Amino acid sequence: MVMLEVVKAGLMVTVQASPRAGYLAAGVSPSGPMDDDAYQIAQALVGNDEQAAALEFAQFGGSYRVSEATLFAVTGGAASVSVDGRPVPCWESHLLKPGQQLDVGALRGAMWGYIAFSGGIDVPVLLGSRATHVRNAMGGFEGRPLETGDCLGLAPPLTRIPRRMTAIFHRASGPIHVIAGPQYDYFDARTRSLFLSEPFAVSARRDRMASLLVGPALVAARGHDIVSDGTPAGSIQVPGSGTATVLTAERQTTGGYPKIATVISADLPRLVQMPGGRPFRFALVKQDEAEDRLLAERQRVKATLAQIRAPAAALT
C-alpha cells in the first residue's frame, strides 16, 4: 500500500469524501466537502472517481511525502504549492515521487482547499461515507483532523498521467441568492429590508458547522425561540443576539432559532469560500429560480469534469 506521511499538518486538515446521506433522523449531518465543486475537480485531476477520499484544509495546507510515485492536485483557491521547493501550479495534477516533499501554503481568495492523491485516501467507510465529521468525532482518519506525524494509506492509483483544466473555473459574482426561510414571517418588514439591502461579511468565527456573519442585527419580532425544526444546508438562523449564522456541512440537524432565509445550493460554495471581511449582499429569489440556478451550476461542473477527463487535458 502507498503510504502518505503528514510531515507538517496544515489547519483543520481532514479526510473528506461524498456526504453521508440518510442519517439526519439519527442526528448525523452529512459532513463532506465544504466546496464540493473544488473537491470534485481535484479528484478528476488525479483520475479518481467520486467515491474516493481527499484532504480538505482551511487556509493552510501543510507538507506531505509519499512512499510511491503518486499524482496530486490542489484546488479550492490560489496557493503557493511546491515539490522540493520547485513551484507548481494549482488546479492541475503533478507527480510526487518518493523522497520528495509536497508543500502547500496559504490559500488566497478562498477559505477551503483540497489536496487529492491518485487512488484516494484509504480509510474505512462509515455509514456509507469516508468523510470526517469532526464534531461527532467519526469517520475519516480516527474521526479527527490530521496531525504532524500521521501516516495514511492510499488506494492503488487508477492513473499516473497528469491532467489539467482546459478552461479556468470561474464562479459567479454579485449577490448571494437566498429563498425565504421557514420563519421568514417572524421578521417584520423593516428587518427583512435590512437583511436584503445592507452589506454582510463572513466573520472570523467560522468552521465546518457554521459561519457567523458581520452585519446589521436582525430582530425577530415574533421572538427568537421556536419549536426545533430541520436545518438544511445554507439555513440562515438568527439567535437572540441578532447575528445571522449560515449553517454548513457539519450543522446540527435541528435548531430552535428562527431561520430568515436559506442560501441557495448553487451559491453556498461561493459563500463558504468567501474571505473574511469581504462585503456582499443577499438577494431573494423564488424556489423555481433557485432550482434553475442549481441545475445550471451542476451542468457547468459536469462539463468541467468532462474536459479534465478528455485526452486533450493530459499533460505531455
N, C-alpha and C positions, 0 to 999 in steps of 0.2 A: 504493500500500500504506500502511495505517495504521502509523505508527512509534510505538514505546514507548521512552521515554528513561528511563534509570535516573539520577535526579537525585542520589540518595544510596542506596548499596547497604545492604541490611539484612544480617543474619547468615545465612551459608550459604544464600543465595537461589539456587535452581537451577530450571531448567525441568524440570517433571515431567509425565509422561503415563502411559498404561496401561503396566504392566510389560512387560518384554522377555522373551517366553516362548520356550523351546525351545533355549537355548544353555548350559544347565548343564554339558553334557558338554565344552563348549569353555572352561569356567572362567568364564563370564559369568553372574553372578546377575541376577535380573530387574530390580532397581532399582525405579523407580516411586514413587508417594507412600508416605510412612510411615503416613499415615492416609487410606486410600482412601475411607472414608465421607465425611469432611470435604471431600476433593478432589472427589468426585462431586457433592456438594451445591453447592459453589462453581460448578462447571461448569453445573449445571442452572439456577442463579440467573441466569446471563448468557446462557442459551439455547444453550450449546454441547453437542455430542454427546460421547460417552465417549472418542472418539479425539482430541479437542482437547488441547492442552497448556496448562498453567497454571504459576504460580510457587509454589514451596514455600519457606518460610523457617523459620529456627529462632529463636524468641523475639522477634525484632525485624524488622519488615517493610521499612522504608525508604521512599523517596519517588520518585514517578513522574509523568511527563507523557505525553500522547498528542498526535498530530498531527491526529486527527479525533475527533469525539464517539464515545465508547466506553463500554459498560457495564462495571462491575467489581463484584466481590463478594469479601469477606474472610470466611473461615471458619477453623475449627480450634479456636478458643477465643474469649475476650473480649479485645478490643484497643482502644486509642484510635485511631480512624480518622477522618480529616478531609479535606475538599476545600476548599482555600484557607482553612484554619483553621476551617471550619464542621464540627462533629462530625456524623458519620453512623453509623448502626448497622451492626454486623457481621451476618452471616447474612441479608442481603438485598442486592439489587443497586441500583446508583446510576449516574447518568450522569456521566461525566468529560468535560469539554469541552476543546478546545484552549486552551492558556494556563493552565489550572487545574492545581494540584498536589495529587496524592494523597499523603497521609502516613499510614503505617501504623506505629503504635508497638509497644510491648512487649505480648506475649501475657500474659494472666492465666489461671492454671489449666490451662495446656497448654504443650506444648513446640514443636509444629509447626503452622504456619499456612499458609493458601493464599490466593493472590490470583488470581482468574480474570478474564480480559478477554474480552468478546464477540468471537467469531471464533477465539480461541485464539492462542497464541504460534506464529508461523510459523517453525519450524526443520526441518531435514531429518529424514526418517525413517531411522533406522539400525537394522538388524537388527529391523525390524518395530515400532519404537517411537521416539517423540521424547524419551523420558526421558533425563535426565543420569545417568550412572554416574560419580560423582566420582572414586572410587578407580581406575577404569580410564581416566579422562580421555576418556570417549567420550559421544557423544550430546548432546542439549540444545543449548546455545549454547557452541560451542567446547569442549565437554567439561568445563566448569568452572563454579564459582559466579559469579554476576554481580558486576560491579564498577561503581563510580560512573563515569558517562560512557558506559556501554554503550548501544547502540541496537538494538532488536529489532523485527522486523516482526510485525504481527498479521494474521491471515487475515480476509477480509471477514466482518463480523458477520451472523449469521442473524436477529437481532432487536435492537432498541434499546428494548424495552419492559421497564422494571424489574420485578423479581419479588421476592417474599419468601416465607419459610416460613409456612405456615398453622398450624403447631404447633411447639413447641420440641423440638429434637432432643436427647433425654437419653440418656446411656449408663448401663448398669447399674453399681451399686456393689457392694461386697463383695469377696470374694477373687478373685484371678486364677486361672482354671481351667487346669489342665495335664493332659496324659496322660503316662504313664510313657515315659521316653526309651529309646532302643535299648540304652543301657548302665545302665539303672536298677539292675540286679543288681550293678554294680560298687561300689555304695554299700551299706554294711551297714545294719541295721535302725535303729541309733541315728542315723546320718546322715540317713536318709530321714525319720525322725521330726523331726529338727531342721528339715529343709527344709520340712516341711508344718506345723510348729507355731510356728516362730519368725518374727518380722516381718522383712521385707526393705524396701529402698527403692532407687530408682534413683539412682545417684551422678552427680556432675558429669562423669564420664568416659563420655560417650555421643556417638554420631554416627550417621550413616546406616548404618553397618556393624553396630554393636552397642551395647548398653547394659550397663555393668558395674554390678552390684548391691552394695549395702552390706547385710551381714547375717552370719550365722554362717558360718565357714569350713567348707566341705564336703570331707571327705577321702574319696577313693575307695580303699576297702580293697584293691581289685584293681589299683590303680595308675592313674596319670593319663595314660599313653601308650597309645594304641590304634592299630590299623591305620586309616588315614584312611577315613572313610566320608562319606556325604552329609549336608548340613546344611540341612534345611528351615527356612523362616521360623519364628521362635519357639523354635528349639532353645536349650536352656539347657546350655551346655557348661561344664565345670569344669576349669581347668588346675591345675597343681601348687600354685599359690598358694591354692587353695580358693575363689577368688572366682567366684561364679556370674555367667555372662555370657550375656545374651539376644541372639541373632543376628537381624538385621532385614534391611532392603531390599537393602543392598549387602554382605551377608555373603559370606565365602568359600564356594565351592561344596562343598568337602570340609574335614574337620577331623580332627585327631588327638588330640583330648581327649574323654573320656567325657561323654556327654550324659545328665544325670539325668532330664530331662523336656523336654516341648515345650509352650509356651504355645498354647492352642487358638486357631484363627484368629478366632473371634468376640471373644476378649479381647485379642488382640495390639495392636490400635489403642489400646485403653484403657491398656495398659501403656506403650507408647511415648509417649503423651501425658501420662503422669503426671509432675507436677512433681517435681524432685529433692528427696529427703529425706522425701517423704510415705510413711509406713509402709503396707505391705499384707502380706497373707499369700497363700500358694499353696494351692489345693485340688485334689486329684487326682480326675479323673473318667475314666470309660471312653470308648472311642472312639465308641460309639453316642451317648452324651450330647454329646460334642464336636460330632459331626455335626449333631445336632438343634439345638444352640445356634447353629451356623453358619447353618443353613437359616432359623431364626427371625430371626436378625440380618439376613440378606440380604433377607428379606421385609419387615422393618421399614424398611430403607434404600430398598427399591424403592417402598414406599408413600409414604415421604417425598418421593422424587423425583417421583412421580406428582402429589402435592399441589402441589409447586412449579410443575410444568408446567401445572396446571389453570388455566383462565381466571380463577378467583377469586383466584389468587395474584398477578396483575398489580397493580402499584401504580398508583393513579389520582391 
